[in-house]
Amino acid sequence: MLSSEEELDRNLSEDEDASEDEIPEEEDDEEEEEETPVKKRKAADSKPKPKKRRKPVNKFIEEEADVDEDEEEEEDDDDDFYRSERQMAEEVEAGHSYRYEPQDRTEFDESESAEAIVNRIKKRHQQSRKQYDGDEEGGDVIQSEVAQQSLLPSIQDPRMWVFKCKPGREQHLVVALMNKFIEFARRGEPLMVKSVVASNSKGFIYVEAEREPHAKDCLNGLRDVQQWSMKLVPIHEMTSVLNVQTRRKPLVAGAWARMKRAGLYKGDLCKVIEILDNGARAVVKMIPRLDPIVLAGGEQPKYKKGQRPPQKLFHANMVPGADVARRRYPSTGEMMDTFDNDFYQEGFLIKELNIATMLTTEDVNPTLDEINRFSSVAGEDGEHTAEEMLASVEADDWKNKVDLTKGDTVRVIEGDLINLMGVVLSTNTANDTVRVMPLHEEIKDTILDFQLKQLMKYSRGSG
């Protein structure tokens, strides 16, 4: 009996083990959860064990899965976008090649005549030649600029110091230093200075030397100079010390000038009649600009920019009524017509002006038409003729009327290099400068810049 019962229990246990193997883990968990409250109620009541917390985790996994799917969709969209762009670029490139192919074929059209081909090749050669000439000219300009830069002082060159001196004694001090240099060199004790300069600045002299003590020692024993005022000249200012400033020619009676201030007469030509106040003021005459409204007794109207009455000589019969009177001009004492507080003589407007603020005396360059207007009033006695008017124009106002071009031969007529011959390389109309290559053996490799007024066009007949 016992043996049969043991066999029965063994078979039941094997069946239970087999059934347990077939049941999933989740079912085992559920069975355990169902058995625990039966066997251990007290323990369950005191310490609850929450087992079912998989739903939030599953939810989180589902949300992450949704996000991943969205990102994959966006990546797919980006791939489609880039793919479409690449496809469009390939289509555009294919279109360009398609358009250019007929143009390439036209260049080798068999139906074109030989003469047409030759003309096209010549035209292409001329265009390339012009481009080459332009590049060559640009290269010359660059080389000349480099050559000019190489002449500027650098830190390896001697330095320059400025000293204060008694105004008016600059030239005397320079001569005294030159004599001192010669005397010390004769004794065998030469002064260690390179040069001494008296510039246009009054009350200063400049000494060039390698070191500061050399510049200071050369001034020992000289009066009218203050050694304690010694200052170093910056390198970039050393060239300005040697700049030559042309002196302005003093304005004289009979010279031409132009009005400077804005107004009705800005830029108009005028002629100097008399100089007053030691050259500070001048009496000039010009062609008036009278508005018909003013002649009729009205007030001066306001004009838009660029508008003004035309030039016309004044006559007493132009004014209706007796508004014109004869009075003596204060500065000259001559009798003149007066109208609207202005003086007129032989139809010209007479004004007394400040030369510095009201007149332009340089680069006046009167035109032939302007001079003819002044000469049209050649008095009844024939005192002022057109020839006299033309003769009153200085040569400087006419000599540069001819435009200079590349390749012209010119001659220097002003400055330190007067009578130097050269060939024009380029011109700059903005500041009236001309770049010249000298025709001189010693400086033929140096490119020089001149003002237009310093040059004159040279021809074989004018030599």
ChimeraX attribute file (.defattr): number of C-alpha atoms within 10 A of each C-alpha:
attribute: neighborCount
match mode: 1-to-1
recipient: residues
	/A:1	5
	/A:2	7
	/A:3	8
	/A:4	9
	/A:5	10
	/A:6	11
	/A:7	11
	/A:8	11
	/A:9	12
	/A:10	12
	/A:11	12
	/A:12	12
	/A:13	12
	/A:14	11
	/A:15	12
	/A:16	12
	/A:17	11
	/A:18	11
	/A:19	10
	/A:20	13
	/A:21	11
	/A:22	9
	/A:23	10
	/A:24	9
	/A:25	11
	/A:26	9
	/A:27	11
	/A:28	13
	/A:29	12
	/A:30	13
	/A:31	11
	/A:32	11
	/A:33	14
	/A:34	11
	/A:35	12
	/A:36	13
	/A:37	14
	/A:38	10
	/A:39	10
	/A:40	10
	/A:41	12
	/A:42	10
	/A:43	12
	/A:44	13
	/A:45	10
	/A:46	8
	/A:47	9
	/A:48	9
	/A:49	10
	/A:50	7
	/A:51	9
	/A:52	8
	/A:53	8
	/A:54	9
	/A:55	9
	/A:56	10
	/A:57	10
	/A:58	11
	/A:59	11
	/A:60	12
	/A:61	12
	/A:62	12
	/A:63	12
	/A:64	12
	/A:65	12
	/A:66	12
	/A:67	12
	/A:68	12
	/A:69	12
	/A:70	12
	/A:71	12
	/A:72	12
	/A:73	12
	/A:74	12
	/A:75	12
	/A:76	12
	/A:77	12
	/A:78	12
	/A:79	12
	/A:80	12
	/A:81	12
	/A:82	12
	/A:83	12
	/A:84	12
	/A:85	12
	/A:86	12
	/A:87	12
	/A:88	12
	/A:89	12
	/A:90	12
	/A:91	12
	/A:92	12
	/A:93	12
	/A:94	12
	/A:95	11
	/A:96	11
	/A:97	11
	/A:98	11
	/A:99	11
	/A:100	12
	/A:101	10
	/A:102	10
	/A:103	11
	/A:104	10
	/A:105	10
	/A:106	12
	/A:107	11
	/A:108	10
	/A:109	11
	/A:110	9
	/A:111	7
	/A:112	11
	/A:113	9
	/A:114	10
	/A:115	9
	/A:116	10
	/A:117	14
	/A:118	11
	/A:119	11
	/A:120	13
	/A:121	11
	/A:122	12
	/A:123	12
	/A:124	11
	/A:125	12
	/A:126	12
	/A:127	11
	/A:128	12
	/A:129	12
	/A:130	11
	/A:131	12
	/A:132	12
	/A:133	12
	/A:134	12
	/A:135	12
	/A:136	12
	/A:137	14
	/A:138	12
	/A:139	12
	/A:140	15
	/A:141	16
	/A:142	12
	/A:143	13
	/A:144	19
	/A:145	12
	/A:146	11
	/A:147	15
	/A:148	14
	/A:149	10
	/A:150	10
	/A:151	8
	/A:152	12
	/A:153	15
	/A:154	11
	/A:155	7
	/A:156	7
	/A:157	12
	/A:158	15
	/A:159	21
	/A:160	26
	/A:161	21
	/A:162	20
	/A:163	20
	/A:164	19
	/A:165	19
	/A:166	15
	/A:167	13
	/A:168	12
	/A:169	17
	/A:170	24
	/A:171	14
	/A:172	12
	/A:173	22
	/A:174	18
	/A:175	13
	/A:176	13
	/A:177	19
	/A:178	13
	/A:179	12
	/A:180	17
	/A:181	17
	/A:182	13
	/A:183	14
	/A:184	12
	/A:185	12
	/A:186	10
	/A:187	8
	/A:188	8
	/A:189	11
	/A:190	14
	/A:191	18
	/A:192	16
	/A:193	20
	/A:194	14
	/A:195	15
	/A:196	20
	/A:197	18
	/A:198	21
	/A:199	18
	/A:200	14
	/A:201	10
	/A:202	14
	/A:203	17
	/A:204	20
	/A:205	24
	/A:206	24
	/A:207	26
	/A:208	22
	/A:209	22
	/A:210	15
	/A:211	14
	/A:212	17
	/A:213	10
	/A:214	16
	/A:215	27
	/A:216	17
	/A:217	13
	/A:218	18
	/A:219	18
	/A:220	10
	/A:221	7
	/A:222	13
	/A:223	12
	/A:224	15
	/A:225	21
	/A:226	14
	/A:227	18
	/A:228	9
	/A:229	11
	/A:230	16
	/A:231	14
	/A:232	14
	/A:233	16
	/A:234	11
	/A:235	15
	/A:236	10
	/A:237	11
	/A:238	18
	/A:239	11
	/A:240	9
	/A:241	16
	/A:242	12
	/A:243	10
	/A:244	11
	/A:245	9
	/A:246	8
	/A:247	6
	/A:248	8
	/A:249	8
	/A:250	8
	/A:251	19
	/A:252	13
	/A:253	13
	/A:254	16
	/A:255	18
	/A:256	25
	/A:257	25
	/A:258	23
	/A:259	21
	/A:260	17
	/A:261	13
	/A:262	9
	/A:263	12
	/A:264	17
	/A:265	19
	/A:266	13
	/A:267	16
	/A:268	16
	/A:269	23
	/A:270	29
	/A:271	19
	/A:272	20
	/A:273	18
	/A:274	19
	/A:275	19
	/A:276	15
	/A:277	8
	/A:278	7
	/A:279	14
	/A:280	13
	/A:281	19
	/A:282	25
	/A:283	20
	/A:284	25
	/A:285	23
	/A:286	24
	/A:287	23
	/A:288	20
	/A:289	16
	/A:290	17
	/A:291	17
	/A:292	13
	/A:293	11
	/A:294	13
	/A:295	16
	/A:296	12
	/A:297	13
	/A:298	10
	/A:299	10
	/A:300	12
	/A:301	10
	/A:302	8
	/A:303	11
	/A:304	7
	/A:305	7
	/A:306	7
	/A:307	9
	/A:308	16
	/A:309	13
	/A:310	11
	/A:311	15
	/A:312	14
	/A:313	19
	/A:314	20
	/A:315	14
	/A:316	16
	/A:317	9
	/A:318	12
	/A:319	16
	/A:320	11
	/A:321	10
	/A:322	9
	/A:323	12
	/A:324	20
	/A:325	11
	/A:326	12
	/A:327	13
	/A:328	13
	/A:329	17
	/A:330	9
	/A:331	12
	/A:332	11
	/A:333	9
	/A:334	10
	/A:335	14
	/A:336	19
	/A:337	21
	/A:338	19
	/A:339	17
	/A:340	10
	/A:341	7
	/A:342	11
	/A:343	22
	/A:344	25
	/A:345	18
	/A:346	15
	/A:347	19
	/A:348	20
	/A:349	20
	/A:350	23
	/A:351	19
	/A:352	18
	/A:353	17
	/A:354	15
	/A:355	20
	/A:356	12
	/A:357	12
	/A:358	18
	/A:359	22
	/A:360	18
	/A:361	19
	/A:362	14
	/A:363	13
	/A:364	18
	/A:365	20
	/A:366	18
	/A:367	12
	/A:368	10
	/A:369	9
	/A:370	13
	/A:371	18
	/A:372	15
	/A:373	15
	/A:374	21
	/A:375	17
	/A:376	11
	/A:377	17
	/A:378	15
	/A:379	11
	/A:380	7
	/A:381	6
	/A:382	8
	/A:383	9
	/A:384	15
	/A:385	16
	/A:386	16
	/A:387	11
	/A:388	11
	/A:389	16
	/A:390	14
	/A:391	10
	/A:392	13
	/A:393	17
	/A:394	12
	/A:395	10
	/A:396	14
	/A:397	16
	/A:398	15
	/A:399	15
	/A:400	16
	/A:401	13
	/A:402	9
	/A:403	11
	/A:404	19
	/A:405	14
	/A:406	13
	/A:407	13
	/A:408	16
	/A:409	22
	/A:410	23
	/A:411	22
	/A:412	21
	/A:413	15
	/A:414	16
	/A:415	12
	/A:416	9
	/A:417	11
	/A:418	12
	/A:419	14
	/A:420	15
	/A:421	20
	/A:422	24
	/A:423	20
	/A:424	21
	/A:425	21
	/A:426	20
	/A:427	20
	/A:428	11
	/A:429	10
	/A:430	6
	/A:431	9
	/A:432	11
	/A:433	17
	/A:434	23
	/A:435	21
	/A:436	25
	/A:437	22
	/A:438	21
	/A:439	16
	/A:440	12
	/A:441	7
	/A:442	8
	/A:443	11
	/A:444	12
	/A:445	13
	/A:446	13
	/A:447	20
	/A:448	18
	/A:449	16
	/A:450	16
	/A:451	15
	/A:452	21
	/A:453	19
	/A:454	19
	/A:455	25
	/A:456	21
	/A:457	20
	/A:458	16
	/A:459	11
	/A:460	6
	/A:461	5
	/A:462	6
	/A:463	6
